Structure formats: C-alpha cells, structure tokens
Amino acid sequence: MSASFLLIGVALFIGLCYKLPAFVSGNRNPLARQVAGLLLAACAVFFFAAPSTIAAVNDYTGIPNFAAPLVYSLLTGFSASCLLLIAKWRGGTPESLRRTTWWVYGSYGALVAVLWACFALSDHSVERVRDLDTYYATTPWMREMILLYLLGHTVAVLITCSLLWSWESRVRGTGWLHIGVLTLSVGYVANLAYDGTKLAAVFGRWSGTTALDGLSTQAAPPIAALAGILVALGFIVPHVGERMSQRTAARREFRALAPLATTLRTVPSASAPVDLGRFASLELRLTQRRTFVRDAVRVLQPYLDAEHHDRVERTYLEQGKKPARAKALADASTVAVAVAHLPAAGSQPPEPPTRPLLEGLGDLISVSRAMRKLPQDHAVRWEAPRPEESVTS
C-alpha cells in the first residue's frame, strides 16, 4: 500500500515539475500558479497518507497518531484548493471571485482548526496506521474529528461536482478544456465513492458491527489513488494538451514556410535571417521565419507578374485543379519566376502593381507548400519568361 501511494505521489510530482516554471513566474499567469500549488498539495496528501510515512511521522513527533490530523488537514486543504480553482477557472466578476475566495479560505481554515482541537481533546494513545478511521470511530472527539474531515471533503466534492456538471455543457467542442472537465468530473465522482466507503465503515462501527471495516481499509485506498490521479490529470491535461497543440501547429507552420523561405533567400533587399543558434526556441525561430518571408515578399511585390499568374492559374483550372490549389500553384510559379529573374542590385524597381499578390500569411503558407511541386511541374515552366525578357514586360 505504501508503494502505491508513493508511486502516485511521484507521478503527481512529475506533473508538478511540468508546471514549476508557471509556479515560479506566477505573476504572468496566476491560474497556472494555482494549478501548480494544487499539484503540490496533492503530492503532499499522497506522500503523508502512505502507511510508512504515517508511522515515521508518529515516531518523529513522539505523539501517537499525530499523522492523522496532519493528513486530514492536507486533504481538507486540497479539497478547498480544488473548489477554489474550479470557481476561478469558470470565471466571474472580481467581486464574486473575491467573496468565493474568502468563503472557502474562511470555512475550510476553521475546519482545519477544529480538526486539531478535536485531536488535542481526544484519547488517541493506541497507534493505528491503517485502520484509524474505524478503530476510533466511536471514541469521543476522535469520532468528531473523523466525521468532520469526511463531511468537509464530501461537501467540497459535491459542490465541485455541481460546478463541473453545470460547466460541462458550456465547454463542449473546446477540445482539451472539455476533456479536462470530463476527467475532473470522473475524478470527483471517484472522490464521492471514497467518501461513501469511509462513511459506510464508520456508520457500521456506530451500529456495532465490524463487517464493513474492509470498505475503509481495503476499498477506500485504491479509490483515493484513482481519484487523485484523475483530478490531477483533469487540471494538467488542458494545459499540456493546449501547449502541445500550439507547438504542433507552430512546427507545422515552420516546416510549411521552409520552401518559400529557401526560394526567397536570394532576394537582395530582404534582411538576412540572424543565426539564432541550435538551442533557440521554436517560437522564436518561427517568428524569424515569418518576418523574413513577409519582408522578402514585400520587396518582391513589384516584380510579380500578374499576367503570368493568370495564365498559369487558368492552365491548372483547365487541368481540373481546385480553385484554391490552382491559385496557390500559380502564386508559387509567379514567385519562383520573379526570384529567378530579379534585376541586378541597385537598379530602379518598377512601379508598384495595381493588383497586389500574396498579401496574407495564410496565402504564403499555401504558396510555400505549392513550391515543393514546382520542379516537377512542366505547366509552370512553360509559362516562365526567357532570361532576356523582363518579368514585368
């Protein structure tokens, strides 16, 4: 049992390491910082709830069962953090969020104080590492401490489930966010199952039977482990998934612009890309490539032959190409011809065209992808002017 709890704690710690940069630079993204804090609380819950850690804490403090209110306090704080994060994640007016924050901190902070007071007033001389909830279910003050932590956790879970289910219908179709909300919902249903097994075992002891003790000692721990993993994943998945989607899109765009950037590298007035080094971020390299391509196309704009473009586009349309594909191939052909027949550096550029081509970056991505087809495309090469001809004649 200790190994499984510690393993889950390690898994949560890995997720925390992913969020550590956001935790350090939380001023830029307070919500991400709060997610990191919640993961830290979850790590602490599973670390201190492991039976080996419980025994070590009791031995270190010299107080029998001292780990019990400690674990209950951590679990109560984790429940409050989840509830508060869901409320902030859903959004609202600053006044309503401020009231919610004070309400959550005040009520659950008071609950933690009452838990420790009950522990101090109780007789807890017999150390119980695995079955404390059922063993002390009928002991004065320990009974109240156990019931209060379970009720506090159950109330937080019920409120969070209600918020999640009301929110779920509004985030359908949002991709990773919807997946995260669904994962959180399943995780909190598992939390309800955990509370149900614990309460059933406690109520069984109140009725004088030990037959339900197994629900607390055998069924509840794996349910808690599953719930912790699902809740942690529910908070991590939207951020990780969105980040992965953004990086995938950036990498796709970076590669898509490569043929056009290679073709435009000889444009004399375009600023040469600065060597960013092999460890530069993908976002920085993509920004540099976008800037270079835009600048080069702006310089090349007066030399783009609209008549050549129209002839090549008609050729592709007659061959059965779709209009968007025909336009992209015609654009690519026009750029390639203009680059191949640029006048010598220092010569007077022609007048700006009356019909500008390649104005949007979206068009440039399509043009760049079409560039890959040009070397094998004879229909384009038919239309290229001879070297002695002026591109704009």
Number of C-alpha atoms within 10 A of each C-alpha: 13 15 12 14 23 20 15 19 26 15 15 24 19 14 21 24 15 14 21 19 13 20 21 11 12 15 11 11 11 13 16 22 20 20 23 26 18 22 29 19 21 27 27 18 23 25 22 24 26 22 19 17 17 23 20 14 19 17 14 10 11 10 13 18 22 21 22 25 22 19 20 23 21 21 23 25 23 23 24 24 24 24 22 21 20 20 18 19 10 10 11 11 8 10 9 12 15 12 11 16 18 12 13 18 16 11 12 22 15 11 19 22 12 16 24 18 15 19 21 14 11 17 14 19 9 11 15 18 19 19 15 18 24 27 18 22 23 18 14 15 20 26 20 19 27 25 19 19 23 20 14 18 23 22 14 24 24 16 12 23 22 13 16 19 14 11 15 17 10 10 14 14 10 9 12 19 20 20 20 22 24 18 21 26 24 17 26 23 16 22 26 22 18 26 22 17 23 26 23 16 25 27 19 17 20 14 10 10 12 15 10 18 22 15 19 23 18 14 15 21 21 15 18 20 20 17 24 25 18 22 23 24 22 23 24 21 19 18 18 16 16 14 12 12 13 13 14 12 12 17 15 11 16 20 17 20 22 18 16 26 20 12 18 22 17 14 19 17 14 19 13 13 13 9 9 11 8 7 6 10 10 13 14 11 20 17 12 17 20 19 15 20 24 19 18 23 23 16 15 21 21 20 24 27 23 19 12 20 23 14 13 25 24 16 17 19 15 11 11 10 15 11 13 13 16 21 23 23 28 27 29 27 29 27 26 19 23 24 20 16 17 19 15 8 10 8 8 8 13 10 10 11 14 8 10 13 20 18 12 9 13 11 15 22 21 20 26 25 19 22 26 16 13 17 9 9 13 9 14 25 14 9 16 19 16 10 11 7 10 14 23 16 7
